[in-house]
């Protein structure tokens, strides 16, 4: 197997650059892998799989638990790397590492149960189902939760006996290499987890090869379409976690104070750079004024600044192009008649964007038509529950939704009409190792987490013993 790579241009190696979004300083440059280096990495993973698949699941679980211990021991080192490389406030970066450790604890304790053979009663002497690993899985991962996104797929897949090749986002190469080093520190066998520094065309070329058995991608709809097309051509298993434009529905009997406070947190998690962030606030007219006042008041309490400061609520955006896109989405809303509430925050450096509330948004505006990956909050006032549901579903995405009401029967009835993979009632949407995570429509296919996620990358084998 020889992967055809495109990393050489005019004899010069192309580089990945790690830029601190707070200081705008270059932290390091990392050369893309040569064809020979990538071939060796893939062969190492393939060789590792032949051994790893035969390791009893209980023994694999000891490695996973040891990884959880390692993450806790080194959480400050890893969190600081996340903050320096993509700007996440340090409090949130620490929470991300701790969540990864929790994930390891969970699968370390539950993988054997999830992978146990299931007996099915038929007329045969015995009928049962086993769950066997698929092989080497290529993981194409994003920058916004640079540890969590990798671990929430990787730990279940590895627990099931697969090996992982990580192609991380080009803006977080240092984090990508640190994750590989973490697997080494936790004493996983060589090749069970490898980071490959390659660009998107080379990732598609790698997926085209027989040495890779499946692929998972968390990213844009466009990237998902390219990966899905390539995987489909080769008939390979694929899981896609794509974008979201999650509605946050506030009904007229909601606890408005709690709803508004949670709404701000749901919109601004990771400085608004989250697929499952609340992005459209749909509020019944009877409570709209109260909700808006409380929402804006909470925004004004937040501290924007140095992400390494433990008191900072909002750091810079991860990249300059994200900042530019938010400014364009806000410009479009203003040009089409929206009222914008935004405090002027001046920063001498860094990719900062002050939170903005968009009032009287129209469905033709980019803030409603597109995924908004930053702290912009359009508030849509509606006159009825039915109208709220119609607007909530009027999107190509279907990742998550939040519904607020004191009447839980009513809220659950509304939840049943929402086109989404995850609905939170009187709370914000958040991933949890114990619960399946994924979307419908153009938000993706497949699930991560829980036993559903672990069984995505297995051969569900039926065995029938006649007599």
N, C-alpha and C positions, 0 to 999 in steps of 0.2 A: 504494500500500500504506500503510495506517494501522494500526499496532498498537494494540489496545485495552489500555490500562494502567490499573492500579488504585492508583497511588501517591499519589493525593490523597485525604485523609480530612478532611472538614470544612474544605476549603480549605488545610489544613496539609500541607506536604511531610513524608513519612516519611523517616527517616534511617537509614543504616547507622552503627553505632558501633564504633570500634576500641578495644578495651580490653586493656591489658597484663595478662596473667594472673598475673604475678609481683607487681606492685605494686597491681593492681586499679584502676589509674588510667585515666581516659578519655584516649586519645591523639588522638582526632579524630572528627568526625562528617562523614558524606558523604551528600549528598542523592541519593535515587533519581532516575533520569532522568525528565524529563518525556516525554510522548508525542512531542512534536516532536523532542526530543533523540534519543530512541530511533529514530524514523523516519529521522533524518539518518544515524545510525550504521549502520543496516541498509542504507540506500541507498548509503552510501560503500563498504561491504563488497561489495555487489552490483556496483557499478561497478568496483571493484578486481579482482574476479574475472574480469571480461571481459578485462582486460589480463594479469593474473597467469597465467592458464591458458595463454596463448600464449608466456610466457617459457620458453626452453629449460631443461630440467631441470638442465643443467650450470650455467647462469647462476643458477638458483634456489639451487643448492648453494653458490654463492659467498656469498649472503646468509646462509645457514644457518651456514657456517663462520665468517663474521664475527660472528654472534651468539655462537658459542662463545668467540671471542676477547674479546668484550665482557663476557660473564659472568665470565670469569677476571679481567679487569681490575677489575671492580666487585664481586667476590665478597664482600668484607667488608661493603660497603654493603648488599647484598641479604640476606646472612646475618643481619646485625644487625636488619634490618627483620622478617625471619621470627621471630627470637627475641623481639623486643619485642611482636609482634602475636599470636603463638600459643604462645609459651613453650618452643619447641624448644631444647634445649641448644645453645650456639653452635657447638660442635664438629660436631654433627650438621647444623646449618644450613649451615655451610661445605661439608660433604660433599654436601649436597643441591645446592648451586649448582655444585659441581665435577662432579657427576653429570650435571646438565643440560648443562654444557659438553661432556662426553664424548658425550652423546647427539647434540649438534650436530655434533661431529666425525664421528661414525659415519654419520649420514644425509648429511652433506655429502660424504662419500666413497663412499657406497653407493647413494644414491637413484637415480642414473642406471642402475645395474645392475639394481636392483629394478623399475624402470619400463620397461626395454627391452622391445620387442616380442618375443613368444615364437612361434617358428615351430612349426607342428604338421604333420606329414606326413599328407596325405590324398590321395584320387584327384584333387583339384583341382590347378590349376597352382601355386597358393600358398594356404596357410591360416595365419593368424597371429592372435595376440591382442594387443591394446593395452590400456594402462591410462590412462584419462583421468579428470581430476578431476570430482567431483560438483557442486561449487559452494560455497555458504556453509554452513559447519558450525557449529552452536551447541554450545558446550562448557559443560556445567554441572559445575563442579569443586568439590572439598572443601577444607577448611581444613588437613588434617593434614600434607600435603606440598604446601604452597601454590604452590611453583615447579615441583617435579618432576611432579606430576600434570598440570599444564597443559602442560609441555614434552613429556612423553612421548606425549601425543596430538598437540599442536599442531605440533611440528616435522615429524613424518612427514606429517601432513595438508597442511601448507603446502608441503613438499617435493614432494608429488604435484600441486600446482597449485591446491589449495583455498584459501579464505579462512576465517578463524576469528572468531567472535563469542564472547567469554568472559563467561559469567555465573558469577562466583566466589561462594564461600561468603560470607554476610553478615558474618561475624566477621573477614574479612581484606580489607577494601576497600582499604587502603593498599597491600597486596601486589598486589592485582589491578591497580591503576593503575600500580604500578611495573613490572609485566610488560609492559603496553602501552608504557610509556616505554622499556623495553629494546628492543622491536622498532623503535621510532622511532630510538633511538640506533644500532642496527645497520643503519640506512638502508633498512629494508624500505619498499616503496611504501605510501603512505597507504591504509588500509583493508584491507590483507592480514591484520592482526590488530587487533581492537578489543575493548576491555573495555566491557561495558555494566553499569551499576549498576542492577539491577532485582531484584524479588522473585520467588519461585517462581511465583505465578499469572501474572505478566507473562512469565516465561520460557515457560510453557506456551502462552500466547497468541501469543508470537513464533513458537514451533514450529508453531503452527497456520497460519501465514502461508506463502504460496508463495515468499516471498523467502528463506526458509531451506530448504535442501535435505536436511539430515541433522542428526543430533544424537548426541552422546556424553555420558554421565553417569557420574561416579564418585561414589557415595553410598550411601544406605540402600536396602534392598529396597523400602520404601514409595515413596521418591522414584523409584526405577527403574520401578516399576509404573505410576506416573502418567505418566512420560515415555514409557514403552513404549506405553501406551494411546493417548496423543496422537499419537505417531509412527505407530502402526499405523493409526489412523483416516485419516491422510493418506498412508499407504503411503510412509513415508520411512525411509531407512536409519538404524539405531540400533545403537550399541554401549553396553553397560551393564557397568560394573565395580562390583559391589556388595559385600556384606559377606563376612566369612569367620570361621570358627571352627576354625582350622587345628590338626590333631593333630600332636603331636611324639611319635613312637613310639620308645621305647628298648627294644630287644630284649635278651635275656639275654647275648648275646655282644658287646655294644657296648663301646667305650672309654668308660667311665662318666665319667671326669674330663673328657674333651673334650665329651661329651654334655651334662653338667651346666653347664659353663661356657657352651657355645653356647646352651643352653636359656634361660639368664638373658638373654643378649643378644637372643635371638629374641623373648622375651616383652616386654622392656623397650625395644626400639627406639622412639624417639619417645615415650618415657614410656608405652609400651604402646598408643599411639594409632595403630595401623596395621592395615589390613585383613589383611595377610599376616603379622602377628605370630603366633607360636605361642601358642595359647590353651588347649589341652587337652593335658596331659602324661600320656601313656599308657605305663606302665612295667611290664615283666615283674617278677613278684614276686621272682625270684631276685636282682635288682639294685636293688630299690625303696629299701631302707634306705640303701644307699650313695649312690644318686642324690639322694635327698631331703636327706641331710646336706650333700653337696657343693653342691647348689642353694641351700640356705638360707645356707650359709657364704659363698657368692659374693654373695648379696643383701646380707649384712651389710657387705661391703666397699664398697658403692656410696655415693657422695656425692650427697645430695639438697640442692638449694638454688638459688642464683641462676643462672639459665640463661645469663647473660652471662659467667659464670666458666668459663674453659676447662677447669677441673678437675671441673666438675659432671657427674655421670652422669645424674641425673634432675631435670628441672625441674618446674614446675607443669603441671597439665592445662590445656588450652586455654580451657575455659569452665567456669562454675559448674555448669551443668546436667549436664555430664559427670561432675563430682565427685559430684553428688547421685545420679546413676544408679549409679555404682560403690558408693557407700555402701549403696544399696538392695539391690544384688546381693549384697554381702557380708552384710548383715543377713538376707537370705533364706536364705543358706547356713547361717549360724549358727543360725537358728531351726529349720532342718530337720536339725540334728544334726551339721553339719560341724565339724571342728576347724580353727581359724584361727590361723596363725602370722603375727603382724604386730607390728613394733616401733612404739612410740608416738613419732611425730615431731610436735612442736608447732611451728607456724609462725605468727607474728603476722599474716601476710597472705599472699595468694596462694592459688591453687586447688590445693593440694598433697594428694596421696594417697600414704601410705606403702605400699610393695609388700606384698602379702599372699599367703601360700600357703594353699590350701584343701585339707585332708586329708579323706579319706573322703567325697568328693562323691557325690551321688546324681543320677540322670538327671532328677529332677524339679526340681532347683535351677536358678535363673536363671543361675548361672555356667557351666552346661553347656547350657542350652536357648537362651540368648540370646548374641549377640555381646558380648564383654566388651572395651570400648574403654579399657583402662587396666591398670595393673600388678597384676592378680589372676591367680594361677597355680594352678589346680586340678590336683592330682596324682592320677591314677587308676591303681590297682594292679590288674593282671590276671594270670591264671595261664597264659595260652597266647597264641600268635601269632594264632590265629583270633579269640580274644576281643578282642585289640587291634585287629584289622582291623574287626570288627563295631562296636566303639565309635567308632573313627575315622570310619566311614561313617554313624554314627547322628546325623546333623545335616542340616538343610536346606541347608547351605552346602557348597561344593566348590571352594574357591579354591586353597589350597596344603596341603602336608603335608611333614613331615620324618621320615625313617626312619634309625635308628642301629643299625648292625651291622658287625662286622668281616668278615662273610661277604657279599661284594658280590653273589654269585649269589642268596643268600637275600633280601637287601635289595631287589634288583630284582624278585624274584618278588612280594614284598609290595607294592612300588610298583605293580605291574600290577593289584592288587586294590583300590587306593585310588581313591575317587571324587573326583578333584581335577584342576584344570588344570595344576598344577605340583607336582612331587615332588622334594625335595632329599634326597639320600642322604649321610649324615655331614656335613651342613651345614644352615644355616638357609635358609629361602626368601627370595630377594631378586630384585628385578627387574633386568634386564640388557638394554640396547638390542639385543643380538644375538639374544635369545631371545623367543619369543612369551609374552605374559602375559595371563592371563584365567582364568575359572573355569567350572564347570558347576553344575547345579542352580540354586539361588537366588543364587549368587554372580555371575551375569551371563551375557551373551551377547556373542560377538565376542572379538577379541583386539587387544592393543596391542603395539607394539614389533616388531622384526625386520621382514622383508619382509611377514609376515602382517599386522602392524599397519598398515604403510604402504598395503597394498592393501584395507583395510576401506572407505576412503572414495574409491573409484575406480569408474568404469564399466569393467568387464572386457568389452571389446568384441571380438567375433569378426568377422574379415574373411576372406571366402573369394573367391578369384579363380579363376573357372572356366577361362578360357582367354584 
